[in-house]
Amino acid sequence: MSDLVTDVAEYVIAMPTLQERVQALEAEMRKHPETPIPVRHYFANGLYAREITIPADVMAVGKIHKTQHINVLSSGEVTMLTENGPLKVAAPYTWVVEPWKKAAAYAHSESTWTSFCVNPTDERDLVKLEEALIEKPQAEQVEDVWPSSQLP
C-alpha cells in the first residue's frame, strides 16, 4: 500500500464506528475521479449473484444490503474495513455479511468479489431486484471506487 493510502487509512480507522469510517472514506473518495468497475449478474432459482473485479490499487465502497448475504473473494487480495479495524484477506475467502452493513476494501491486486443474495421471487429485472435488496443511498453516501494513485 502506498504512503498516501496508509495516511488516509489511519485517518479513517480513527473514526469510532464502521459507518463513520466508511462515510469518512467516501467523503475523501468524492474528491477524486471514479474508476469504473463493471458488474456481472448471475441468476439461479432463488439466488442472485453480483460480481465485480476490482483493479489493483483501487479502493472500492459497496452498497448496503437489506438482507444477510454471502460474499466470496475468489481471486486477489484486499484489505477490508471492518468493525474491528482493517482486515487483509486473500482468495479464496468467504464470509457472511449481516444486513445493513456497507463494505469498503482496498485491492492490493486485481480482485474478484461476488455477493450472493436470496432472490425468492426469481426477479430478473435489475432495477426491481436492487429496490428489493439494496438500501437507497442517502445524500452523503456514494458507491464509488478510488484509484490509490489519486489519493490526497
Wavefront OBJ file of the C-alpha trace (Angstrom):
o trace
v 0.000 0.000 0.000
v 1.314 3.461 -0.834
v 2.108 6.015 1.875
v -0.868 8.093 0.714
v -3.225 5.133 1.142
v -1.734 4.476 4.573
v -2.259 8.127 5.623
v -5.915 8.041 4.592
v -6.394 4.602 6.172
v -5.023 5.853 9.500
v -7.412 8.834 9.372
v -10.408 6.631 8.554
v -9.568 3.970 11.163
v -9.565 6.673 13.855
v -13.350 7.038 13.435
v -15.257 5.296 16.258
v -17.750 3.239 14.198
v -17.583 1.337 10.927
v -20.339 3.519 9.458
v -18.369 6.670 10.315
v -15.196 5.117 8.846
v -16.923 4.328 5.566
v -18.548 7.783 5.432
v -15.158 9.447 6.009
v -13.636 7.295 3.285
v -16.463 8.152 0.879
v -16.001 11.868 1.580
v -12.341 11.557 0.578
v -13.214 9.443 -2.470
v -15.645 12.085 -3.792
v -12.644 14.395 -4.283
v -11.229 12.108 -6.997
v -12.336 10.670 -10.347
v -14.210 7.389 -10.223
v -12.681 4.197 -11.611
v -15.456 2.272 -13.371
v -15.947 -1.296 -12.216
v -18.341 -3.323 -14.354
v -20.875 -5.513 -12.561
v -21.733 -9.024 -13.766
v -25.071 -10.520 -12.767
v -25.902 -14.223 -12.352
v -29.235 -15.869 -11.568
v -30.304 -19.303 -10.324
v -33.581 -20.435 -8.788
v -33.987 -18.347 -5.639
v -30.493 -16.857 -5.934
v -28.879 -13.721 -7.344
v -25.120 -13.098 -7.542
v -23.453 -9.743 -8.205
v -19.770 -9.992 -9.197
v -17.142 -7.288 -9.656
v -13.443 -7.313 -10.490
v -11.638 -4.524 -8.659
v -8.405 -3.378 -10.336
v -5.199 -3.402 -8.297
v -4.537 -0.301 -6.179
v -8.204 0.731 -6.138
v -10.369 1.424 -3.095
v -13.987 0.321 -3.559
v -17.075 1.005 -1.457
v -20.156 -1.146 -1.925
v -23.869 -0.893 -1.355
v -25.893 -1.508 1.786
v -27.768 -4.816 1.524
v -31.132 -5.155 3.282
v -30.651 -8.890 3.859
v -27.959 -11.227 5.113
v -25.788 -12.412 2.221
v -22.592 -14.283 1.437
v -19.502 -12.662 -0.064
v -16.742 -14.584 -1.813
v -13.335 -13.214 -2.736
v -12.432 -15.695 -5.488
v -9.216 -14.052 -6.651
v -6.812 -11.413 -5.427
v -6.027 -9.806 -2.091
v -7.852 -6.958 -0.338
v -7.812 -5.072 2.927
v -11.364 -4.552 4.172
v -12.578 -2.021 6.699
v -14.311 -3.930 9.490
v -15.811 -3.065 12.855
v -12.575 -4.358 14.415
v -10.262 -2.387 12.113
v -8.592 -3.329 8.815
v -8.580 -6.988 7.784
v -6.267 -8.183 4.996
v -7.534 -11.315 3.232
v -6.503 -13.298 0.167
v -8.589 -15.522 -2.072
v -10.159 -17.874 -1.559
v -12.073 -16.170 1.251
v -15.788 -16.477 2.082
v -17.795 -14.677 4.769
v -21.372 -13.905 5.809
v -22.464 -10.258 5.899
v -25.288 -9.168 8.162
v -27.984 -6.797 6.863
v -27.359 -3.049 6.743
v -23.551 -3.325 6.516
v -21.550 -1.343 3.963
v -18.307 -2.791 2.624
v -15.121 -0.906 1.807
v -11.908 -2.517 0.593
v -8.532 -1.683 -0.927
v -7.431 -4.130 -3.650
v -3.728 -4.963 -3.375
v -4.039 -6.939 -6.611
v -6.820 -7.376 -9.157
v -9.577 -8.988 -7.088
v -12.863 -10.700 -7.933
v -15.605 -10.217 -5.325
v -19.066 -11.802 -5.537
v -22.101 -11.180 -3.332
v -24.702 -13.986 -3.240
v -28.197 -12.852 -2.245
v -31.524 -14.574 -1.782
v -33.978 -13.932 -4.620
v -37.156 -15.755 -3.559
v -39.272 -14.250 -6.363
v -36.651 -15.069 -9.043
v -36.756 -11.436 -10.138
v -34.593 -10.741 -13.209
v -35.304 -7.018 -13.589
v -32.177 -5.424 -12.068
v -33.967 -2.207 -11.070
v -36.665 -4.128 -9.177
v -34.120 -6.523 -7.713
v -31.953 -3.687 -6.442
v -35.016 -1.986 -4.918
v -35.746 -5.217 -3.025
v -32.175 -5.967 -1.895
v -30.263 -2.675 -1.665
v -30.855 0.330 0.572
v -31.085 3.565 -1.409
v -28.046 5.731 -0.655
v -28.508 8.805 1.468
v -27.266 12.097 0.038
v -23.902 11.738 1.770
v -23.362 8.133 0.634
v -21.982 7.026 -2.728
v -20.926 3.777 -4.316
v -17.534 4.690 -5.634
v -14.048 3.480 -6.312
v -10.809 5.296 -5.710
v -7.505 4.717 -7.515
v -4.690 4.968 -4.997
v -2.611 6.917 -7.479
v -5.038 9.795 -6.912
v -5.142 9.798 -3.132
v -4.595 13.140 -1.412
l 1 2 3 4 5 6 7 8 9 10 11 12 13 14 15 16 17 18 19 20 21 22 23 24 25 26 27 28 29 30 31 32 33 34 35 36 37 38 39 40 41 42 43 44 45 46 47 48 49 50 51 52 53 54 55 56 57 58 59 60 61 62 63 64 65 66 67 68 69 70 71 72 73 74 75 76 77 78 79 80 81 82 83 84 85 86 87 88 89 90 91 92 93 94 95 96 97 98 99 100 101 102 103 104 105 106 107 108 109 110 111 112 113 114 115 116 117 118 119 120 121 122 123 124 125 126 127 128 129 130 131 132 133 134 135 136 137 138 139 140 141 142 143 144 145 146 147 148 149 150 151 152
